[in-house]
Amino acid sequence: MTATARRDRSLWVQCACTALVALGAAYASYRHGREFALRFGADETTAAIWPLIVDGLLTTATVELWKTGLGSGRWKAWLAFAFGIVLSLCANVAAAPELSVFAVAVAACPPLALLLAVELLNHALKRRRAETANETGTGNDKSDDETVGSVRLAAVSGDPRPPAEPTAEQRMWVYFRAQAAHGRVPTGAELDRVAGTNNYGRRVLRMWHEKGLIASSAVQLRRQTR
């Protein structure tokens, strides 16, 4: 079995486990949420709808977190998800028969397990997308022209001879070219994940814009696709 097949299988297992956690959390959340709403003044109809509102918010935020290229709007999805988790956590803890450590742990388990499962799956999906983009970018560079790819990397770093070990900026450039070939511009956070840096991708993007490298790269890609 190849490494790609193993990664795909592990990702599917993780997706299935996250779905099981979500189903269990939804069941517990609905029961406890309905009891919570009834206890604190809601009528029968409102109490039956209230857990659906919370779970709907969590589902929407979860789907939004799994999308790519959110950029600065990502904090809104996390805010909605955290708000839904807090509401679900309050409802579950309030449904505990007594305020003992074990009773609270049992009641708080579903929303906290969902929070951790979604975050772990989110990291796995982002890592898989980055690996796929790197593989695609490497394959395209080799099949098109290895010499031209080396010259482009050298032009980005300002070094006439590319080093044997690519720098962080060169790895970012390879990833940028692969994403640009698919019609999208990666964010600075994506470049940081690819190169293993912190808060460096934005500066690199700004520097590329100032040097005109991004514009010239887009022109070259358009010419190659004609």
Backbone as CSV, one residue per row, in Angstrom:
resi,resn,N_x,N_y,N_z,CA_x,CA_y,CA_z,C_x,C_y,C_z
1,MET,0.850,-1.197,0.000,0.000,0.000,0.000,0.885,1.245,0.000
2,THR,0.599,2.183,-0.874,1.395,3.393,-0.979,1.113,4.330,0.186
3,ALA,2.009,5.325,0.346,1.830,6.289,1.429,0.567,7.105,1.228
4,THR,0.264,7.443,-0.033,-0.960,8.213,-0.314,-2.199,7.424,0.046
5,ALA,-2.218,6.130,-0.279,-3.373,5.294,0.061,-3.550,5.175,1.567
6,ARG,-2.433,5.054,2.297,-2.519,4.981,3.757,-3.065,6.278,4.336
7,ARG,-2.607,7.420,3.781,-3.107,8.698,4.276,-4.591,8.852,3.990
8,ASP,-5.018,8.425,2.793,-6.434,8.515,2.455,-7.272,7.630,3.364
9,ARG,-6.787,6.422,3.633,-7.558,5.523,4.492,-7.650,6.061,5.914
10,SER,-6.550,6.583,6.435,-6.581,7.138,7.791,-7.501,8.352,7.870
11,LEU,-7.535,9.151,6.783,-8.418,10.314,6.777,-9.883,9.898,6.772
12,TRP,-10.211,8.845,5.999,-11.586,8.344,5.984,-11.978,7.784,7.344
13,VAL,-11.068,7.085,8.003,-11.350,6.570,9.351,-11.611,7.719,10.315
14,GLN,-10.805,8.769,10.197,-10.982,9.924,11.077,-12.306,10.628,10.799
15,CYS,-12.692,10.728,9.525,-13.987,11.322,9.180,-15.137,10.501,9.762
16,ALA,-15.042,9.166,9.653,-16.096,8.303,10.181,-16.199,8.428,11.698
17,CYS,-15.063,8.468,12.380,-15.073,8.613,13.838,-15.653,9.961,14.259
18,THR,-15.310,11.012,13.519,-15.869,12.333,13.824,-17.373,12.347,13.620
19,ALA,-17.858,11.649,12.579,-19.296,11.564,12.345,-19.998,10.836,13.488
20,LEU,-19.373,9.757,14.011,-19.953,9.046,15.147,-20.014,9.931,16.390
21,VAL,-18.935,10.673,16.629,-18.921,11.599,17.760,-20.005,12.657,17.603
22,ALA,-20.166,13.164,16.375,-21.170,14.198,16.121,-22.586,13.659,16.335
23,LEU,-22.836,12.429,15.888,-24.163,11.840,16.089,-24.463,11.641,17.574
24,GLY,-23.490,11.112,18.306,-23.695,10.935,19.745,-23.887,12.256,20.462
25,ALA,-23.085,13.249,20.094,-23.215,14.562,20.725,-24.557,15.207,20.385
26,ALA,-25.028,14.999,19.143,-26.313,15.570,18.751,-27.463,14.950,19.546
27,TYR,-27.396,13.638,19.752,-28.447,12.964,20.530,-28.486,13.478,21.964
28,ALA,-27.304,13.489,22.613,-27.244,13.972,23.991,-27.595,15.450,24.069
29,SER,-27.137,16.215,23.086,-27.398,17.647,23.091,-28.884,17.942,22.955
30,TYR,-29.580,17.168,22.125,-31.017,17.426,21.955,-31.780,17.139,23.247
31,ARG,-31.498,16.003,23.853,-32.217,15.660,25.092,-31.943,16.676,26.193
32,HIS,-30.663,16.946,26.415,-30.302,17.863,27.489,-30.702,19.298,27.160
33,GLY,-30.585,19.671,25.875,-30.981,21.026,25.487,-32.465,21.271,25.679
34,ARG,-33.274,20.280,25.380,-34.729,20.421,25.578,-35.057,20.558,27.068
35,GLU,-34.442,19.737,27.912,-34.660,19.837,29.351,-34.177,21.187,29.886
36,PHE,-33.046,21.637,29.362,-32.481,22.923,29.787,-33.421,24.074,29.441
37,ALA,-33.958,24.079,28.204,-34.869,25.144,27.788,-36.165,25.107,28.594
38,LEU,-36.689,23.918,28.867,-37.908,23.813,29.673,-37.681,24.308,31.098
39,ARG,-36.523,23.992,31.652,-36.249,24.384,33.034,-36.145,25.891,33.181
40,PHE,-35.693,26.571,32.145,-35.449,28.009,32.267,-36.432,28.844,31.458
41,GLY,-37.696,28.417,31.415,-38.776,29.292,30.973,-39.315,29.102,29.580
42,ALA,-38.791,28.185,28.780,-39.297,27.992,27.426,-40.553,27.121,27.459
43,ASP,-41.447,27.364,26.504,-42.618,26.497,26.396,-42.241,25.210,25.667
44,GLU,-43.211,24.316,25.494,-42.936,23.013,24.897,-42.389,23.128,23.472
45,THR,-43.018,24.001,22.669,-42.585,24.138,21.276,-41.187,24.729,21.181
46,THR,-40.951,25.809,21.948,-39.630,26.445,21.925,-38.553,25.511,22.447
47,ALA,-38.889,24.749,23.472,-37.919,23.804,24.034,-37.559,22.716,23.031
48,ALA,-38.522,22.321,22.191,-38.234,21.307,21.173,-37.381,21.863,20.045
49,ILE,-37.478,23.169,19.778,-36.724,23.793,18.685,-35.345,24.242,19.134
50,TRP,-35.194,24.625,20.383,-33.948,25.228,20.877,-32.717,24.362,20.612
51,PRO,-32.739,23.051,20.897,-31.537,22.245,20.594,-31.207,22.196,19.109
52,LEU,-32.249,22.265,18.253,-31.988,22.258,16.816,-31.257,23.524,16.382
53,ILE,-31.576,24.644,17.029,-30.889,25.904,16.714,-29.406,25.797,17.064
54,VAL,-29.129,25.261,18.255,-27.733,25.130,18.690,-26.970,24.158,17.787
55,ASP,-27.577,23.001,17.512,-26.899,22.012,16.659,-26.751,22.509,15.223
56,GLY,-27.741,23.281,14.749,-27.624,23.857,13.406,-26.479,24.843,13.312
57,LEU,-26.311,25.652,14.366,-25.183,26.589,14.402,-23.856,25.846,14.402
58,LEU,-23.769,24.781,15.186,-22.538,23.993,15.231,-22.232,23.350,13.882
59,THR,-23.263,22.833,13.223,-23.057,22.197,11.914,-22.582,23.197,10.878
60,THR,-23.213,24.370,10.846,-22.823,25.407,9.891,-21.383,25.862,10.130
61,ALA,-21.036,26.079,11.396,-19.681,26.517,11.715,-18.658,25.437,11.370
62,THR,-19.011,24.171,11.614,-18.100,23.070,11.302,-17.814,22.988,9.805
63,VAL,-18.867,23.077,8.991,-18.685,23.038,7.530,-17.831,24.211,7.068
64,GLU,-18.048,25.375,7.661,-17.276,26.556,7.279,-15.802,26.397,7.648
65,LEU,-15.537,25.747,8.769,-14.147,25.541,9.187,-13.414,24.579,8.270
66,TRP,-14.139,23.681,7.622,-13.504,22.706,6.734,-13.200,23.284,5.360
67,LYS,-13.721,24.466,5.067,-13.460,25.066,3.772,-12.055,25.623,3.739
68,THR,-11.534,25.834,2.509,-10.201,26.419,2.340,-10.319,27.884,1.967
69,GLY,-9.230,28.609,2.215,-9.147,29.988,1.759,-10.068,30.945,2.470
70,LEU,-10.367,30.707,3.767,-11.230,31.626,4.484,-10.509,32.921,4.840
71,GLY,-9.208,32.828,5.098,-8.428,34.018,5.409,-8.866,34.652,6.718
72,SER,-9.084,35.974,6.689,-9.415,36.715,7.902,-10.805,36.389,8.420
73,GLY,-11.684,35.821,7.596,-13.031,35.490,8.041,-13.106,34.211,8.845
74,ARG,-11.973,33.551,9.066,-11.981,32.277,9.778,-12.394,32.447,11.232
75,TRP,-12.083,33.594,11.834,-12.406,33.803,13.241,-13.917,33.821,13.461
76,LYS,-14.683,34.219,12.451,-16.131,34.223,12.594,-16.669,32.806,12.718
77,ALA,-16.118,31.894,11.915,-16.546,30.496,12.010,-16.179,29.908,13.363
78,TRP,-14.983,30.219,13.851,-14.588,29.711,15.165,-15.435,30.334,16.273
79,LEU,-15.804,31.604,16.131,-16.663,32.252,17.135,-18.023,31.578,17.196
80,ALA,-18.609,31.302,16.023,-19.909,30.622,15.985,-19.802,29.218,16.572
81,PHE,-18.729,28.502,16.240,-18.554,27.148,16.758,-18.369,27.169,18.277
82,ALA,-17.547,28.090,18.783,-17.324,28.183,20.229,-18.605,28.565,20.962
83,PHE,-19.387,29.481,20.374,-20.649,29.882,20.992,-21.604,28.696,21.085
84,GLY,-21.703,27.907,20.003,-22.563,26.730,20.027,-22.081,25.696,21.035
85,ILE,-20.757,25.504,21.140,-20.211,24.553,22.108,-20.523,25.006,23.536
86,VAL,-20.393,26.302,23.806,-20.678,26.812,25.154,-22.148,26.596,25.511
87,LEU,-23.065,26.889,24.575,-24.484,26.651,24.833,-24.760,25.179,25.087
88,SER,-24.192,24.314,24.248,-24.386,22.878,24.422,-23.781,22.400,25.736
89,LEU,-22.634,22.948,26.096,-21.985,22.566,27.347,-22.835,22.978,28.550
90,CYS,-23.391,24.185,28.508,-24.266,24.646,29.602,-25.482,23.738,29.747
91,ALA,-26.094,23.398,28.614,-27.286,22.546,28.658,-26.955,21.163,29.191
92,ASN,-25.819,20.609,28.773,-25.451,19.272,29.220,-25.081,19.245,30.693
93,VAL,-24.344,20.250,31.152,-23.954,20.298,32.561,-25.174,20.533,33.437
94,ALA,-26.093,21.391,32.985,-27.303,21.657,33.758,-28.183,20.420,33.884
95,ALA,-28.047,19.488,32.931,-28.849,18.270,32.971,-28.251,17.209,33.887
96,ALA,-27.083,17.470,34.448,-26.474,16.492,35.356,-27.349,16.308,36.593
97,PRO,-27.571,15.069,37.043,-28.448,14.839,38.197,-27.925,15.451,39.491
98,GLU,-26.614,15.565,39.592,-25.996,16.189,40.761,-24.689,16.824,40.329
99,LEU,-24.232,17.813,41.094,-23.028,18.546,40.725,-21.788,17.885,41.319
100,SER,-21.632,16.606,41.056,-20.408,15.909,41.443,-19.443,15.915,40.254
101,VAL,-18.199,15.585,40.513,-17.182,15.608,39.462,-17.538,14.633,38.347
102,PHE,-17.935,13.428,38.701,-18.211,12.417,37.689,-19.481,12.732,36.909
103,ALA,-20.499,13.256,37.583,-21.736,13.606,36.885,-21.497,14.729,35.886
104,VAL,-20.719,15.724,36.274,-20.399,16.830,35.365,-19.532,16.336,34.208
105,ALA,-18.604,15.412,34.501,-17.742,14.875,33.443,-18.567,14.131,32.400
106,VAL,-19.534,13.322,32.845,-20.391,12.598,31.908,-21.223,13.563,31.082
107,ALA,-21.789,14.593,31.749,-22.650,15.536,31.038,-21.867,16.403,30.071
108,ALA,-20.622,16.772,30.430,-19.827,17.677,29.587,-19.084,16.945,28.483
109,CYS,-19.061,15.622,28.537,-18.270,14.855,27.561,-18.711,15.073,26.112
110,PRO,-20.029,15.007,25.751,-20.414,15.110,24.331,-19.951,16.386,23.637
111,PRO,-20.232,17.593,24.191,-19.785,18.788,23.454,-18.277,18.944,23.398
112,LEU,-17.582,18.572,24.472,-16.126,18.686,24.462,-15.503,17.677,23.500
113,ALA,-16.072,16.476,23.440,-15.570,15.484,22.487,-15.785,15.959,21.054
114,LEU,-16.929,16.590,20.794,-17.185,17.126,19.457,-16.204,18.233,19.114
115,LEU,-15.931,19.110,20.064,-14.972,20.191,19.829,-13.603,19.643,19.455
116,LEU,-13.101,18.677,20.202,-11.781,18.122,19.929,-11.758,17.332,18.625
117,ALA,-12.827,16.569,18.360,-12.869,15.770,17.130,-12.872,16.660,15.896
118,VAL,-13.651,17.742,15.934,-13.700,18.662,14.791,-12.358,19.341,14.586
119,GLU,-11.709,19.746,15.674,-10.414,20.414,15.541,-9.357,19.463,14.974
120,LEU,-9.350,18.214,15.446,-8.386,17.240,14.929,-8.633,16.940,13.447
121,LEU,-9.907,16.786,13.086,-10.220,16.523,11.683,-9.885,17.734,10.814
122,ASN,-10.104,18.924,11.341,-9.774,20.135,10.598,-8.284,20.194,10.293
123,HIS,-7.449,19.861,11.266,-6.003,19.830,11.050,-5.630,18.751,10.031
124,ALA,-6.280,17.590,10.125,-5.973,16.513,9.185,-6.331,16.901,7.757
125,LEU,-7.474,17.567,7.574,-7.885,17.989,6.233,-6.931,19.031,5.667
126,LYS,-6.521,19.990,6.494,-5.580,21.009,6.018,-4.236,20.386,5.668
127,ARG,-3.787,19.427,6.473,-2.520,18.774,6.173,-2.599,17.974,4.881
128,ARG,-3.740,17.304,4.668,-3.914,16.513,3.444,-3.944,17.414,2.215
129,ARG,-4.623,18.569,2.313,-4.655,19.502,1.180,-3.257,20.031,0.866
130,ALA,-2.489,20.334,1.921,-1.127,20.829,1.700,-0.249,19.768,1.050
131,GLU,-0.381,18.506,1.496,0.402,17.425,0.899,0.030,17.203,-0.556
132,THR,-1.285,17.255,-0.848,-1.725,17.082,-2.231,-1.212,18.203,-3.117
133,ALA,-1.272,19.433,-2.593,-0.789,20.572,-3.379,0.711,20.473,-3.630
134,ASN,1.453,20.018,-2.628,2.898,19.869,-2.812,3.223,18.801,-3.845
135,GLU,2.494,17.666,-3.776,2.729,16.612,-4.755,2.392,17.069,-6.160
136,THR,1.279,17.798,-6.281,0.869,18.310,-7.597,1.874,19.316,-8.131
137,GLY,2.310,20.199,-7.224,3.261,21.218,-7.665,4.582,20.623,-8.080
138,THR,5.060,19.613,-7.348,6.328,18.969,-7.691,6.215,18.240,-9.017
139,GLY,5.086,17.539,-9.234,4.906,16.813,-10.491,4.824,17.735,-11.674
140,ASN,4.136,18.850,-11.536,4.015,19.802,-12.645,5.359,20.412,-12.996
141,ASP,6.145,20.732,-11.967,7.443,21.348,-12.244,8.363,20.379,-12.970
142,LYS,8.328,19.082,-12.568,9.217,18.120,-13.211,8.791,17.827,-14.637
143,SER,7.500,17.734,-14.863,7.037,17.385,-16.197,7.178,18.550,-17.163
144,ASP,7.052,19.785,-16.674,7.146,20.943,-17.567,8.595,21.235,-17.924
145,ASP,9.358,21.616,-16.885,10.750,21.962,-17.171,11.482,22.107,-15.848
146,GLU,12.341,21.171,-15.495,13.031,21.239,-14.218,13.996,22.416,-14.172
147,THR,14.622,22.704,-15.297,15.571,23.814,-15.314,14.886,25.138,-15.086
148,VAL,13.740,25.326,-15.753,12.999,26.577,-15.577,12.549,26.722,-14.146
149,GLY,12.121,25.599,-13.506,11.687,25.653,-12.113,12.826,26.077,-11.202
150,SER,14.038,25.584,-11.461,15.175,25.958,-10.635,15.507,27.431,-10.787
151,VAL,15.409,27.927,-12.025,15.692,29.344,-12.261,14.676,30.217,-11.545
152,ARG,13.393,29.796,-11.565,12.365,30.590,-10.892,12.609,30.643,-9.392
153,LEU,12.998,29.504,-8.788,13.288,29.510,-7.371,14.474,30.413,-7.061
154,ALA,15.471,30.383,-7.930,16.623,31.244,-7.719,16.243,32.704,-7.836
155,ALA,15.321,33.018,-8.757,14.898,34.406,-8.920,14.165,34.905,-7.692
156,VAL,13.418,34.050,-7.025,12.700,34.478,-5.835,13.654,34.777,-4.701
157,SER,14.632,33.896,-4.488,15.539,34.070,-3.371,16.641,35.074,-3.651
158,GLY,16.879,35.439,-4.923,17.945,36.361,-5.261,19.296,35.693,-5.380
159,ASP,19.341,34.368,-5.243,20.596,33.620,-5.349,20.701,33.053,-6.761
160,PRO,21.834,33.299,-7.488,21.944,32.786,-8.860,21.963,31.269,-8.921
161,ARG,22.292,30.595,-7.815,22.302,29.133,-7.812,21.400,28.638,-6.686
162,PRO,20.384,27.868,-7.019,19.499,27.376,-5.964,20.227,26.397,-5.067
163,PRO,20.026,26.501,-3.742,20.710,25.583,-2.829,20.132,24.185,-2.927
164,ALA,20.901,23.210,-2.421,20.437,21.831,-2.457,19.196,21.664,-1.587
165,GLU,19.158,22.337,-0.434,18.008,22.286,0.458,17.178,23.558,0.258
166,PRO,15.940,23.456,-0.229,15.150,24.663,-0.500,14.907,25.456,0.782
167,THR,14.929,26.764,0.635,14.616,27.620,1.766,13.107,27.650,1.983
168,ALA,12.689,28.276,3.092,11.255,28.393,3.387,10.547,29.176,2.286
169,GLU,11.191,30.237,1.799,10.568,31.040,0.749,10.445,30.261,-0.550
170,GLN,11.411,29.421,-0.845,11.347,28.613,-2.071,10.234,27.571,-1.989
171,ARG,10.067,26.950,-0.809,8.957,26.006,-0.642,7.617,26.723,-0.789
172,MET,7.553,27.934,-0.258,6.332,28.727,-0.422,6.055,29.017,-1.890
173,TRP,7.114,29.305,-2.655,6.944,29.639,-4.070,6.433,28.440,-4.872
174,VAL,6.963,27.254,-4.566,6.497,26.046,-5.253,5.010,25.818,-4.955
175,TYR,4.626,25.991,-3.687,3.220,25.813,-3.316,2.350,26.887,-3.972
176,PHE,2.858,28.123,-4.018,2.106,29.199,-4.650,1.868,28.913,-6.127
177,ARG,2.882,28.416,-6.812,2.732,28.103,-8.237,1.697,26.997,-8.448
178,ALA,1.725,25.992,-7.566,0.768,24.896,-7.705,-0.663,25.388,-7.491
179,GLN,-0.858,26.276,-6.504,-2.199,26.799,-6.256,-2.647,27.760,-7.353
180,ALA,-1.713,28.567,-7.858,-2.053,29.502,-8.930,-2.464,28.772,-10.198
181,ALA,-1.884,27.584,-10.416,-2.261,26.787,-11.586,-3.707,26.334,-11.508
182,HIS,-4.256,26.270,-10.289,-5.658,25.898,-10.103,-6.558,27.117,-9.946
183,GLY,-6.032,28.296,-10.188,-6.849,29.502,-10.202,-7.090,30.141,-8.849
184,ARG,-6.245,29.876,-7.849,-6.439,30.509,-6.548,-5.097,30.987,-5.992
185,VAL,-5.179,31.998,-5.134,-3.989,32.559,-4.512,-3.987,32.118,-3.047
186,PRO,-2.972,31.387,-2.587,-2.947,30.938,-1.196,-2.752,32.096,-0.236
187,THR,-3.207,31.930,0.985,-3.043,32.944,2.011,-1.676,32.820,2.666
188,GLY,-1.333,33.838,3.460,-0.071,33.783,4.177,-0.019,32.649,5.178
189,ALA,-1.180,32.336,5.802,-1.219,31.230,6.758,-0.944,29.896,6.079
190,GLU,-1.460,29.724,4.852,-1.186,28.487,4.110,0.307,28.357,3.814
191,LEU,0.923,29.458,3.410,2.360,29.421,3.109,3.163,29.085,4.360
192,ASP,2.721,29.606,5.513,3.407,29.274,6.765,3.308,27.788,7.071
193,ARG,2.139,27.187,6.824,1.980,25.755,7.090,2.873,24.919,6.177
194,VAL,2.998,25.332,4.929,3.812,24.574,3.980,5.291,24.646,4.357
195,ALA,5.743,25.843,4.735,7.168,26.041,5.000,7.540,25.800,6.453
196,GLY,6.539,25.622,7.331,6.836,25.422,8.741,7.293,26.683,9.447
197,THR,6.815,27.839,8.966,7.189,29.114,9.575,6.004,29.699,10.339
198,ASN,6.229,30.840,10.962,5.186,31.501,11.747,5.153,32.991,11.405
199,ASN,3.988,33.434,10.884,3.793,34.850,10.539,4.828,35.369,9.547
200,TYR,5.259,34.481,8.651,6.224,34.868,7.621,5.584,34.887,6.245
201,GLY,4.504,34.132,6.060,3.874,34.035,4.744,3.326,35.359,4.244
202,ARG,2.740,36.158,5.136,2.188,37.444,4.701,3.279,38.373,4.200
203,ARG,4.404,38.385,4.915,5.509,39.245,4.472,6.034,38.809,3.115
204,VAL,6.097,37.487,2.917,6.572,36.985,1.631,5.611,37.362,0.519
205,LEU,4.309,37.225,0.746,3.324,37.620,-0.270,3.444,39.105,-0.600
206,ARG,3.591,39.927,0.430,3.729,41.364,0.196,4.994,41.674,-0.596
207,MET,6.087,40.973,-0.274,7.338,41.187,-0.996,7.204,40.755,-2.458
208,TRP,6.516,39.617,-2.692,6.302,39.165,-4.072,5.460,40.160,-4.861
209,HIS,4.438,40.722,-4.198,3.622,41.741,-4.868,4.480,42.951,-5.247
210,GLU,5.325,43.399,-4.323,6.163,44.570,-4.591,7.153,44.306,-5.720
211,LYS,7.669,43.075,-5.793,8.618,42.735,-6.854,7.926,42.400,-8.175
212,GLY,6.620,42.264,-8.166,5.896,41.928,-9.381,5.971,40.465,-9.752
213,LEU,6.431,39.616,-8.818,6.576,38.192,-9.121,5.233,37.495,-9.273
214,ILE,4.247,37.916,-8.498,2.935,37.271,-8.567,2.260,37.583,-9.885
215,ALA,2.347,38.830,-10.318,1.736,39.216,-11.590,2.409,38.501,-12.759
216,SER,3.752,38.455,-12.745,4.455,37.793,-13.845,4.181,36.298,-13.859
217,SER,4.040,35.707,-12.673,3.724,34.279,-12.601,2.364,33.988,-13.182
218,ALA,1.384,34.865,-12.910,0.046,34.668,-13.463,0.064,34.748,-14.983
219,VAL,0.867,35.665,-15.536,0.963,35.794,-16.991,1.567,34.531,-17.596
220,GLN,2.616,33.993,-16.972,3.256,32.784,-17.485,2.305,31.598,-17.460
221,LEU,1.515,31.477,-16.388,0.571,30.365,-16.307,-0.514,30.466,-17.359
222,ARG,-0.965,31.695,-17.645,-1.977,31.874,-18.685,-1.405,31.479,-20.043
223,ARG,-0.144,31.822,-20.299,0.466,31.446,-21.566,0.623,29.937,-21.687
224,GLN,0.952,29.248,-20.580,1.136,27.801,-20.621,-0.175,27.059,-20.879
225,THR,-1.285,27.633,-20.411,-2.577,26.952,-20.568,-3.229,27.222,-21.923
226,ARG,-2.673,28.115,-22.717,-3.264,28.398,-24.033,-2.884,27.321,-25.047
